[in-house]
Amino acid sequence: MVSTAIHRQVEACRAGTEPAVIARLPSGWAVLGQRQVLTGYSLLLPDPVVPHLNALTAAERNRFLADLGRLGDAVLAATGALRINYAIFGNLEPALHAHVHPRYADEPEAMRTDNPWAYDWSQAPRFDLQLHGPLRDAIRARLT
């Protein structure tokens, strides 16, 4: 079995040792990103982990995508963002996971129309429970 960062993070979510967990959803785990390049950046991790979206049955896929939309709604409401960008790649970590990027009106002009990977992620704040816990909890409250 292939072990990716996604597999390891899902195991931590199951074990209750992942502090970035927002909520357990029907299709998997909503978590705040380990780098908060845009405040509220979150991911949806399927449980069980699968290689890609097309590995899910139609019903599982519908559930995952519905949960992704719910997570986006909650992030939008909790952050006051202008909009949400969604992304599913799996090229670097070959396991299904979806990115939820809140986008803000006060982003630098040059970045507003660029994709979130254009930011310098190495300079983004790491998830910190003290700093990001209240936002995590606010997103959780909007999901439940």
DSSP file (Angstrom, degrees, kcal/mol; ACC not computed):
  #  RESIDUE AA STRUCTURE BP1 BP2  ACC     N-H-->O    O-->H-N    N-H-->O    O-->H-N    TCO  KAPPA ALPHA  PHI   PSI    X-CA   Y-CA   Z-CA
    1    1 A M              0   0    0      0, 0.0     2,-0.3     0, 0.0     0, 0.0   0.000 360.0 360.0 360.0 137.5    0.0    0.0    0.0
    2    2 A V        -     0   0    0     92,-0.1     2,-0.6     1,-0.0     5,-0.0  -0.608 360.0-153.8 -76.4 130.9    1.2    3.5   -0.9
    3    3 A S        +     0   0    0     -2,-0.3     2,-0.2     4,-0.1    92,-0.0  -0.936  21.7 170.4-110.0 116.3    1.6    5.7    2.2
    4    4 A T     >  -     0   0    0     -2,-0.6     4,-2.3    89,-0.1     5,-0.2  -0.605  52.6 -97.6-112.4 174.7    1.3    9.4    1.4
    5    5 A A  H  > S+     0   0    0      1,-0.2     4,-2.3    -2,-0.2     5,-0.2   0.828 126.5  57.1 -60.5 -30.9    1.1   12.5    3.6
    6    6 A I  H  > S+     0   0    0      2,-0.2     4,-2.5     1,-0.2     5,-0.2   0.937 105.8  48.3 -66.4 -46.9   -2.7   12.2    3.0
    7    7 A H  H  > S+     0   0    0      1,-0.2     4,-2.3     2,-0.2    -2,-0.2   0.931 113.2  48.3 -56.9 -46.0   -2.7    8.7    4.4
    8    8 A R  H  X S+     0   0    0     -4,-2.3     4,-2.0     1,-0.2    -1,-0.2   0.886 111.8  48.4 -65.0 -38.9   -0.7    9.8    7.4
    9    9 A Q  H  X S+     0   0    0     -4,-2.3     4,-2.4     2,-0.2    -1,-0.2   0.895 110.1  51.2 -70.8 -37.6   -2.9   12.8    8.1
   10   10 A V  H  X S+     0   0    0     -4,-2.5     4,-2.7     2,-0.2    -2,-0.2   0.911 109.2  51.9 -63.2 -40.9   -6.1   10.7    7.9
   11   11 A E  H  X S+     0   0    0     -4,-2.3     4,-2.2     1,-0.2    -2,-0.2   0.914 110.0  48.8 -60.3 -41.9   -4.5    8.2   10.4
   12   12 A A  H  X>S+     0   0    0     -4,-2.0     5,-2.3     2,-0.2     6,-0.9   0.885 110.1  51.6 -65.5 -38.1   -3.8   11.1   12.7
   13   13 A C  H ><5S+     0   0    0     -4,-2.4     3,-0.9     1,-0.2    -2,-0.2   0.942 111.3  47.2 -61.7 -47.0   -7.4   12.4   12.3
   14   14 A R  H 3<5S+     0   0    0     -4,-2.7    -2,-0.2     1,-0.2    -1,-0.2   0.880 112.2  50.3 -60.6 -39.0   -8.7    8.9   13.2
   15   15 A A  H 3<5S-     0   0    0     -4,-2.2    -1,-0.2    -5,-0.2    -2,-0.2   0.585 111.4-121.0 -78.0 -10.3   -6.4    8.7   16.2
   16   16 A G  T <<5S+     0   0    0     -3,-0.9    -3,-0.2    -4,-0.8    -2,-0.1   0.721  84.3 111.7  77.5  20.6   -7.5   12.1   17.5
   17   17 A T      < +     0   0    0     -5,-2.3    -4,-0.2    -6,-0.2    -5,-0.1   0.357  44.4  96.3-107.8   4.2   -4.0   13.5   17.3
   18   18 A E    >   -     0   0    0     -6,-0.9     3,-1.5     1,-0.1    -2,-0.0  -0.836  52.1-169.9 -98.1 104.8   -4.5   16.0   14.4
   19   19 A P  T 3  S+     0   0    0      0, 0.0    -1,-0.1     0, 0.0   109,-0.1   0.698  80.4  66.7 -69.1 -17.7   -5.1   19.4   16.0
   20   20 A A  T 3  S+     0   0    0     12,-0.1    12,-2.4   107,-0.1     2,-0.2   0.467  70.4 127.3 -82.4  -0.1   -6.1   20.9   12.6
   21   21 A V  E <   +A   31   0A   0     -3,-1.5    10,-0.3    10,-0.2     3,-0.1  -0.380  32.8 179.2 -61.5 126.3   -9.2   18.8   12.4
   22   22 A I  E     -     0   0A   0      8,-3.3     2,-0.3     1,-0.4     9,-0.2   0.873  62.1 -35.7 -87.1 -52.4  -12.3   20.9   11.7
   23   23 A A  E     -A   30   0A   0      7,-1.5     7,-2.8   120,-0.0     2,-0.6  -0.986  49.3-108.2-167.2 156.2  -14.8   18.1   11.6
   24   24 A R  E     -A   29   0A   0     -2,-0.3     5,-0.2     5,-0.2     7,-0.0  -0.872  42.8-170.6 -89.2 123.0  -15.5   14.5   10.5
   25   25 A L  E >   -A   28   0A   0      3,-3.3     3,-0.6    -2,-0.6    39,-0.0  -0.667  39.2 -96.2-109.1 166.8  -17.9   14.7    7.5
   26   26 A P  T 3  S+     0   0    0      0, 0.0    38,-0.1     0, 0.0    21,-0.1   0.836 124.4  36.6 -53.8 -34.4  -19.7   11.8    5.8
   27   27 A S  T 3  S-     0   0    0     36,-0.3    20,-2.2     1,-0.1     2,-0.3   0.622 128.1 -64.2 -95.6 -13.0  -17.0   11.4    3.2
   28   28 A G  E <  S-AB  25  46A   0     -3,-0.6    -3,-3.3    18,-0.3     2,-0.4  -0.933  73.4 -28.0 166.8-144.8  -13.9   12.2    5.3
   29   29 A W  E     -AB  24  45A   0     16,-3.0    16,-2.9    -2,-0.3     2,-0.5  -0.922  33.9-151.5-118.5 130.2  -12.1   14.8    7.3
   30   30 A A  E     +AB  23  44A   0     -7,-2.8    -8,-3.3    -2,-0.4    -7,-1.5  -0.882  30.2 171.0 -94.1 127.6  -12.1   18.6    7.0
   31   31 A V  E     -AB  21  43A   0     12,-2.4    12,-2.9    -2,-0.5     2,-0.3  -0.971  36.7-113.1-136.2 149.7   -8.8   20.0    8.2
   32   32 A L  E     - B   0  42A   0    -12,-2.4    10,-0.3    -2,-0.3     9,-0.1  -0.611  49.5 -99.3 -75.0 144.9   -7.1   23.4    8.2
   33   33 A G        -     0   0    0      8,-3.1     7,-0.1    -2,-0.3    -1,-0.1  -0.303  19.8-124.9 -65.9 148.9   -4.1   23.5    6.0
   34   34 A Q  S    S+     0   0    0      1,-0.2    93,-2.4    92,-0.1     2,-0.5   0.746 105.4  45.8 -66.6 -23.8   -0.7   23.1    7.6
   35   35 A R  B    S-E  126   0B   0     91,-0.3     2,-1.4     3,-0.0     3,-0.3  -0.987  76.3-154.1-119.1 120.9    0.4   26.3    5.9
   36   36 A Q        +     0   0    0     89,-3.3     3,-0.2    -2,-0.5    90,-0.1  -0.504  33.7 154.0 -93.2  66.5   -2.2   29.1    6.2
   37   37 A V  S    S+     0   0    0     -2,-1.4     2,-0.4     1,-0.3    -1,-0.2   0.862  81.4  25.2 -63.8 -35.7   -1.1   31.0    3.1
   38   38 A L  S >  S-     0   0    0     -3,-0.3     3,-2.5    86,-0.0    -1,-0.3  -0.998 108.1-104.7-124.4 124.0   -4.7   32.3    2.9
   39   39 A T  T 3  S+     0   0    0     -2,-0.4     3,-0.1     1,-0.3    -2,-0.1  -0.245 108.4  23.3 -56.5 122.5   -6.4   32.4    6.3
   40   40 A G  T 3  S+     0   0    0      1,-0.3    -1,-0.3    -7,-0.1    39,-0.1   0.375  79.3 162.4 100.7  -1.6   -8.9   29.6    6.4
   41   41 A Y    <   +     0   0    0     -3,-2.5    -8,-3.1    61,-0.1    -1,-0.3  -0.311  19.1 174.5 -51.9 126.3   -7.2   27.5    3.8
   42   42 A S  E     -BC  32 100A   0     58,-2.3    58,-3.0   -10,-0.3     2,-0.3  -0.849  23.6-147.4-135.4 166.5   -8.6   24.0    4.3
   43   43 A L  E     -BC  31  99A   0    -12,-2.9   -12,-2.4    -2,-0.3     2,-0.5  -0.963  10.1-141.8-134.1 154.2   -8.6   20.5    2.8
   44   44 A L  E     -BC  30  98A   0     54,-2.2    54,-2.2    -2,-0.3   -14,-0.2  -0.985  20.8-168.0-113.4 122.1  -11.1   17.7    2.6
   45   45 A L  E     -B   29   0A   0    -16,-2.9   -16,-3.0    -2,-0.5    52,-0.2  -0.942  18.8-128.1-111.8 124.7   -9.4   14.3    3.0
   46   46 A P  E     -B   28   0A   0      0, 0.0   -18,-0.3     0, 0.0   -36,-0.1  -0.393  20.2-125.6 -72.6 149.6  -11.4   11.2    2.1
   47   47 A D  S    S+     0   0    0    -20,-2.2     2,-0.2     1,-0.2    -2,-0.0  -0.907 102.5  34.9-138.9 109.9  -11.8    8.3    4.6
   48   48 A P  S    S-     0   0    0      0, 0.0    -1,-0.2     0, 0.0     2,-0.2   0.422 107.7-122.6 -76.8 158.6  -10.9    5.8    3.5
   49   49 A V        -     0   0    0     -2,-0.2    -2,-0.1   -42,-0.1    48,-0.1  -0.475  32.3-174.2 -70.2 137.2   -8.2    7.2    1.4
   50   50 A V        -     0   0    0     46,-0.2    46,-3.0    -2,-0.2     3,-0.1  -0.883  34.4-113.7-128.2 161.6   -8.4    6.5   -2.4
   51   51 A P  S    S-     0   0    0      0, 0.0     2,-0.3     0, 0.0    -1,-0.1   0.859  86.8 -18.7 -67.8 -34.9   -6.0    7.3   -5.2
   52   52 A H  S >  S-     0   0    0     43,-0.2     3,-2.0    44,-0.1     4,-0.3  -0.973  72.4 -87.7-164.5 169.9   -8.2    9.8   -7.0
   53   53 A L  G >  S+     0   0    0     -2,-0.3     3,-1.6     1,-0.3    11,-0.1   0.844 120.0  59.5 -56.8 -37.9  -11.8   11.1   -7.5
   54   54 A N  G 3  S+     0   0    0      1,-0.3    -1,-0.3    -3,-0.0     7,-0.1   0.561  90.9  70.2 -73.5  -6.5  -12.6    8.5  -10.2
   55   55 A A  G <  S+     0   0    0     -3,-2.0    -1,-0.3     2,-0.1     2,-0.2   0.591  85.6  87.5 -82.2 -10.8  -11.8    5.7   -7.8
   56   56 A L  S <  S-     0   0    0     -3,-1.6     2,-0.0    -4,-0.3    -6,-0.0  -0.551  85.5-112.5 -85.3 151.8  -15.0    6.5   -5.9
   57   57 A T     >  -     0   0    0     -2,-0.2     4,-2.9     1,-0.1     5,-0.2  -0.302  39.2 -99.8 -69.0 168.1  -18.4    5.1   -6.7
   58   58 A A  H  > S+     0   0    0      1,-0.2     4,-2.4     2,-0.2     5,-0.2   0.913 125.9  47.7 -58.2 -43.2  -20.9    7.6   -8.1
   59   59 A A  H  > S+     0   0    0      2,-0.2     4,-2.1     1,-0.2    -1,-0.2   0.914 113.2  47.4 -66.1 -42.5  -22.6    7.8   -4.6
   60   60 A E  H  > S+     0   0    0      2,-0.2     4,-2.7     1,-0.2    -2,-0.2   0.898 112.2  50.5 -63.9 -40.9  -19.2    8.2   -2.8
   61   61 A R  H  X S+     0   0    0     -4,-2.9     4,-2.8     2,-0.2     5,-0.3   0.921 109.8  49.8 -63.8 -44.4  -18.1   10.9   -5.4
   62   62 A N  H  X S+     0   0    0     -4,-2.4     4,-2.3    -5,-0.2    -1,-0.2   0.907 112.1  48.6 -60.4 -41.7  -21.4   12.8   -4.9
   63   63 A R  H  X S+     0   0    0     -4,-2.1     4,-2.6     2,-0.2   -36,-0.3   0.925 112.2  48.4 -64.2 -45.5  -20.9   12.7   -1.1
   64   64 A F  H  X S+     0   0    0     -4,-2.7     4,-2.3     1,-0.2    -2,-0.2   0.936 114.4  44.8 -61.3 -47.7  -17.3   13.9   -1.3
   65   65 A L  H  X S+     0   0    0     -4,-2.8     4,-2.0     2,-0.2    -1,-0.2   0.858 112.6  51.5 -68.3 -34.4  -18.2   16.7   -3.7
   66   66 A A  H  X S+     0   0    0     -4,-2.3     4,-2.3    -5,-0.3    -1,-0.2   0.917 110.9  48.5 -65.8 -42.5  -21.2   17.7   -1.5
   67   67 A D  H  X S+     0   0    0     -4,-2.6     4,-2.8     2,-0.2    -2,-0.2   0.881 108.3  55.1 -63.3 -37.4  -19.0   17.7    1.6
   68   68 A L  H  X S+     0   0    0     -4,-2.3     4,-2.4     2,-0.2    -2,-0.2   0.926 109.1  46.9 -61.1 -44.9  -16.5   19.9   -0.3
   69   69 A G  H  X S+     0   0    0     -4,-2.0     4,-2.5     2,-0.2    -2,-0.2   0.897 111.4  51.3 -63.7 -40.8  -19.2   22.4   -1.1
   70   70 A R  H  X S+     0   0    0     -4,-2.3     4,-2.4     2,-0.2    -2,-0.2   0.915 110.2  49.4 -61.6 -43.6  -20.3   22.4    2.6
   71   71 A L  H  X S+     0   0    0     -4,-2.8     4,-2.7     1,-0.2     5,-0.2   0.929 110.7  50.3 -62.2 -44.6  -16.8   23.0    3.7
   72   72 A G  H  X S+     0   0    0     -4,-2.4     4,-2.7     1,-0.2    -2,-0.2   0.910 109.6  51.0 -59.1 -43.0  -16.4   25.9    1.2
   73   73 A D  H  X S+     0   0    0     -4,-2.5     4,-2.4     1,-0.2    -1,-0.2   0.923 112.1  47.0 -58.8 -44.6  -19.7   27.3    2.5
   74   74 A A  H  X S+     0   0    0     -4,-2.4     4,-2.5     2,-0.2    -2,-0.2   0.902 113.0  47.6 -67.1 -42.3  -18.5   27.1    6.1
   75   75 A V  H  X S+     0   0    0     -4,-2.7     4,-2.2     2,-0.2     6,-0.4   0.919 112.1  51.0 -64.3 -43.3  -15.1   28.6    5.3
   76   76 A L  H  X>S+     0   0    0     -4,-2.7     4,-1.9    -5,-0.2     5,-0.5   0.931 113.9  43.7 -58.8 -47.4  -16.7   31.4    3.4
   77   77 A A  H  <5S+     0   0    0     -4,-2.4    -1,-0.2     1,-0.2    -2,-0.2   0.887 116.4  46.4 -66.6 -40.3  -19.1   32.2    6.3
   78   78 A A  H  <5S+     0   0    0     -4,-2.5    -1,-0.2    -5,-0.2    -2,-0.2   0.791 121.5  34.9 -75.7 -27.8  -16.4   32.0    9.0
   79   79 A T  H  <5S-     0   0    0     -4,-2.2    -2,-0.2    -5,-0.2    -1,-0.2   0.688  92.9-131.4-100.9 -20.5  -13.8   34.1    7.1
   80   80 A G  T  <5 +     0   0    0     -4,-1.9    -3,-0.1    -5,-0.3    -4,-0.1   0.739  47.2 170.4  70.8  21.6  -15.9   36.7    5.3
   81   81 A A      < -     0   0    0     -5,-0.5    23,-0.2    -6,-0.4    -1,-0.1  -0.134  43.8-124.5 -61.6 161.9  -13.9   35.9    2.2
   82   82 A L  S    S-     0   0    0     21,-2.6     2,-0.3     1,-0.3    22,-0.2   0.858  83.0 -24.7 -74.5 -39.5  -14.9   37.2   -1.2
   83   83 A R  E     -D  103   0A   0     20,-1.3    20,-2.9    18,-0.0     2,-0.4  -0.948  62.4-111.6-161.8 173.9  -15.1   33.8   -2.8
   84   84 A I  E     -D  102   0A   0     -2,-0.3     2,-0.4    18,-0.2   -12,-0.0  -0.978  18.3-155.5-120.3 133.5  -13.7   30.2   -2.5
   85   85 A N  E     -D  101   0A   0     16,-3.0    16,-3.2    -2,-0.4     2,-0.3  -0.887  13.1-158.4-101.3 139.9  -11.4   28.5   -5.0
   86   86 A Y  E     +D  100   0A   0     -2,-0.4     2,-0.3    14,-0.2    14,-0.2  -0.907  11.5 179.3-117.9 146.0  -11.5   24.7   -5.1
   87   87 A A  E     -D   99   0A   0     12,-1.7    12,-3.4    -2,-0.3     2,-0.4  -0.987  14.9-178.0-149.5 138.7   -8.7   22.4   -6.4
   88   88 A I  E     +D   98   0A   0     -2,-0.3    10,-0.1    10,-0.2     8,-0.1  -0.962  27.6 137.1-133.0 116.4   -8.2   18.7   -6.7
   89   89 A F        -     0   0    0      8,-0.5    -1,-0.1    -2,-0.4     9,-0.1   0.629  25.7-173.5-120.5 -74.8   -4.8   17.6   -8.2
   90   90 A G        +     0   0    0      7,-0.1     6,-0.0   -38,-0.1     8,-0.0   0.641  47.8 120.2  82.5  14.7   -3.1   14.6   -6.5
   91   91 A N  S    S+     0   0    0      3,-0.1     0, 0.0     1,-0.1     0, 0.0   0.913  81.4  32.5 -77.9 -43.2    0.0   15.0   -8.5
   92   92 A L  S    S+     0   0    0      1,-0.3    -1,-0.1     3,-0.1     0, 0.0   0.921 133.0  31.4 -79.3 -46.3    2.5   15.5   -5.7
   93   93 A E  S    S-     0   0    0      2,-0.1     2,-3.1   -89,-0.1    -1,-0.3  -0.919  83.9-147.1-111.7 101.9    0.6   13.4   -3.1
   94   94 A P        +     0   0    0      0, 0.0     2,-0.3     0, 0.0    -3,-0.1  -0.258  67.6  91.0 -75.0  61.2   -1.1   10.6   -5.2
   95   95 A A  S    S-     0   0    0     -2,-3.1   -43,-0.2     2,-0.1    -2,-0.1  -0.977  88.2 -91.0-148.7 141.7   -4.2   10.3   -3.0
   96   96 A L        +     0   0    0    -46,-3.0     2,-0.3    -2,-0.3   -46,-0.2  -0.278  58.7 144.5 -57.3 131.8   -7.5   12.1   -3.3
   97   97 A H        -     0   0    0    -52,-0.2    -8,-0.5   -48,-0.1     2,-0.4  -0.902  33.5-143.5-162.4 146.2   -7.6   15.4   -1.4
   98   98 A A  E     -CD  44  88A   0    -54,-2.2   -54,-2.2    -2,-0.3     2,-0.4  -0.936  10.1-140.2-120.7 138.4   -9.4   18.7   -2.2
   99   99 A H  E     -CD  43  87A   0    -12,-3.4   -12,-1.7    -2,-0.4     2,-0.5  -0.770   7.4-162.3 -98.0 138.4   -8.1   22.2   -1.4
  100  100 A V  E     -CD  42  86A   0    -58,-3.0   -58,-2.3    -2,-0.4   -14,-0.2  -0.962  11.7-174.9-121.3 109.7  -10.4   25.0   -0.3
  101  101 A H  E     - D   0  85A   0    -16,-3.2   -16,-3.0    -2,-0.5     2,-0.2  -0.905  14.1-149.6-111.4 108.6   -8.8   28.4   -0.8
  102  102 A P  E     - D   0  84A   0      0, 0.0     2,-0.4     0, 0.0   -18,-0.2  -0.568  15.8-151.1 -70.9 139.6  -10.7   31.5    0.6
  103  103 A R  E     - D   0  83A   0    -20,-2.9   -21,-2.6    -2,-0.2   -20,-1.3  -0.931   9.0-153.0-117.3 140.9   -9.9   34.5   -1.6
  104  104 A Y    >   -     0   0    0     -2,-0.4     3,-1.3   -23,-0.2   -23,-0.1  -0.831  24.0-133.1-120.5 148.0   -9.9   38.0   -0.1
  105  105 A A  T 3  S+     0   0    0     -2,-0.3    -1,-0.1     1,-0.2     7,-0.1   0.757 107.2  57.8 -65.6 -25.4  -10.6   41.5   -1.5
  106  106 A D  T 3  S+     0   0    0      2,-0.0    -1,-0.2     6,-0.0     3,-0.1   0.261  75.9 122.4 -94.8  13.7   -7.5   42.8    0.3
  107  107 A E  S <  S-     0   0    0     -3,-1.3     5,-0.1     1,-0.1    -4,-0.0  -0.386  82.1 -79.2 -65.6 153.7   -5.0   40.4   -1.3
  108  108 A P    >>  -     0   0    0      0, 0.0     3,-2.0     0, 0.0     4,-1.3  -0.274  43.7-116.6 -54.6 140.2   -2.2   42.1   -3.1
  109  109 A E  G >4 S+     0   0    0      1,-0.3     3,-0.5     2,-0.2     4,-0.4   0.855 114.1  53.4 -48.0 -45.1   -3.3   43.3   -6.5
  110  110 A A  G 34 S+     0   0    0      1,-0.2    -1,-0.3     2,-0.1     3,-0.2   0.733 111.8  46.2 -66.2 -21.8   -0.9   41.1   -8.4
  111  111 A M  G X4 S+     0   0    0     -3,-2.0     3,-1.3     1,-0.1    -1,-0.2   0.659  85.8  88.1 -95.4 -17.5   -2.2   38.0   -6.6
  112  112 A R  T << S+     0   0    0     -4,-1.3    -1,-0.1    -3,-0.5    -2,-0.1   0.802 101.6  29.7 -56.5 -33.6   -6.0   38.5   -6.8
  113  113 A T  T 3  S+     0   0    0     -4,-0.4    -1,-0.3    -3,-0.2     2,-0.2   0.379 105.2  92.2-107.9   3.6   -6.3   36.8  -10.1
  114  114 A D  S <  S-     0   0    0     -3,-1.3    -3,-0.0     1,-0.1     5,-0.0  -0.485  84.7 -97.1 -91.1 166.2   -3.5   34.3   -9.7
  115  115 A N    >   -     0   0    0     -2,-0.2     3,-2.2     1,-0.1     4,-0.3  -0.480  35.3-109.9 -80.8 157.6   -3.8   30.8   -8.3
  116  116 A P  G >  S+     0   0    0      0, 0.0     3,-1.3     0, 0.0    -1,-0.1   0.718 113.3  68.7 -62.4 -20.5   -2.9   30.3   -4.6
  117  117 A W  G 3  S+     0   0    0      1,-0.2     4,-0.2     3,-0.1    -2,-0.0   0.584  83.1  74.4 -75.6  -7.0    0.2   28.4   -5.5
  118  118 A A  G <  S+     0   0    0     -3,-2.2    -1,-0.2    -7,-0.1     2,-0.0   0.686  80.4  90.5 -75.8 -17.7    1.7   31.6   -6.8
  119  119 A Y  S <  S-     0   0    0     -3,-1.3     2,-1.3    -4,-0.3     3,-0.1  -0.347  96.3-102.9 -70.0 159.3    2.1   32.7   -3.1
  120  120 A D    >   -     0   0    0      1,-0.2     3,-1.5   -83,-0.1     4,-0.4  -0.727  38.7-174.5 -84.8  94.5    5.4   31.9   -1.3
  121  121 A W  G >  S+     0   0    0     -2,-1.3     3,-0.9     1,-0.3    -1,-0.2   0.772  77.5  66.4 -64.7 -27.2    4.1   29.0    0.8
  122  122 A S  G 3  S+     0   0    0      1,-0.2    -1,-0.3    -3,-0.1    -2,-0.1   0.757 104.0  46.7 -67.0 -21.3    7.4   28.7    2.7
  123  123 A Q  G <  S+     0   0    0     -3,-1.5    -1,-0.2     2,-0.1    -2,-0.2   0.509  89.3 108.0 -94.9  -6.9    6.7   32.1    4.2
  124  124 A A  S <  S-     0   0    0     -3,-0.9   -87,-0.2    -4,-0.4     2,-0.1  -0.426  81.9 -98.5 -72.5 145.4    3.1   31.3    5.1
  125  125 A P        -     0   0    0      0, 0.0   -89,-3.3     0, 0.0     2,-0.1  -0.382  37.0-122.2 -63.2 137.4    2.3   30.8    8.8
  126  126 A R  B     -E   35   0B   0    -91,-0.2   -91,-0.3     1,-0.1   -92,-0.1  -0.452  42.3 -83.3 -72.2 152.4    2.2   27.2    9.9
  127  127 A F        -     0   0    0    -93,-2.4     2,-0.4    -2,-0.1    -1,-0.1  -0.388  53.2-174.8 -56.0 130.0   -1.0   26.0   11.5
  128  128 A D     >> -     0   0    0      1,-0.1     4,-4.0    -3,-0.1     5,-0.5  -0.989  24.2-146.3-134.0 121.9   -0.9   27.0   15.2
  129  129 A L  H  >5S+     0   0    0     -2,-0.4     4,-1.8     1,-0.2    -1,-0.1   0.875 100.6  50.1 -57.6 -40.9   -3.6   25.9   17.6
  130  130 A Q  H  45S+     0   0    0      2,-0.2    -1,-0.2     1,-0.2    -3,-0.0   0.923 121.7  33.3 -62.6 -44.2   -3.3   29.1   19.6
  131  131 A L  H  45S+     0   0    0      1,-0.1     4,-0.3     2,-0.1    -2,-0.2   0.905 132.5  27.3 -79.8 -44.2   -3.6   31.3   16.5
  132  132 A H  H  X5S+     0   0    0     -4,-4.0     4,-2.7     1,-0.1    -3,-0.2   0.520  94.4  91.0-102.8  -7.6   -5.9   29.3   14.3
  133  133 A G  H  X<S+     0   0    0     -4,-1.8     4,-2.6    -5,-0.5     5,-0.2   0.899  86.4  52.0 -56.7 -44.4   -7.9   27.3   16.8
  134  134 A P  H  > S+     0   0    0      0, 0.0     4,-2.0     0, 0.0    -1,-0.2   0.896 111.9  46.3 -61.8 -38.4  -10.7   30.0   17.0
  135  135 A L  H  > S+     0   0    0     -4,-0.3     4,-2.5     2,-0.2     5,-0.2   0.927 111.1  52.6 -67.8 -43.8  -11.1   30.0   13.2
  136  136 A R  H  X S+     0   0    0     -4,-2.7     4,-2.5     1,-0.2    -1,-0.2   0.925 111.6  47.0 -53.6 -45.8  -11.1   26.2   13.1
  137  137 A D  H  X S+     0   0    0     -4,-2.6     4,-2.4     1,-0.2    -1,-0.2   0.863 109.7  52.7 -67.3 -36.3  -13.8   26.2   15.7
  138  138 A A  H  X S+     0   0    0     -4,-2.0     4,-1.2     2,-0.2    -1,-0.2   0.885 111.3  46.5 -66.6 -38.6  -15.8   28.9   13.8
  139  139 A I  H  X S+     0   0    0     -4,-2.5     4,-1.0     2,-0.2     3,-0.4   0.926 111.7  52.2 -66.8 -44.1  -15.7   26.8   10.7
  140  140 A R  H >X S+     0   0    0     -4,-2.5     4,-1.3    -5,-0.2     3,-0.9   0.905 105.4  55.0 -57.1 -43.8  -16.7   23.7   12.7
  141  141 A A  H 3< S+     0   0    0     -4,-2.4    -1,-0.2     1,-0.3    -2,-0.2   0.835 107.4  50.1 -61.3 -32.8  -19.7   25.5   14.1
  142  142 A R  H 3< S+     0   0    0     -4,-1.2    -1,-0.3    -3,-0.4    -2,-0.2   0.661 109.0  52.5 -81.6 -15.3  -20.9   26.3   10.6
  143  143 A L  H <<        0   0    0     -4,-1.0    -2,-0.2    -3,-0.9    -1,-0.2   0.688 360.0 360.0 -88.1 -20.8  -20.6   22.7    9.5
  144  144 A T     <        0   0    0     -4,-1.3    -2,-0.2    -3,-0.1    -1,-0.1   0.432 360.0 360.0-109.3 360.0  -22.6   21.3   12.4
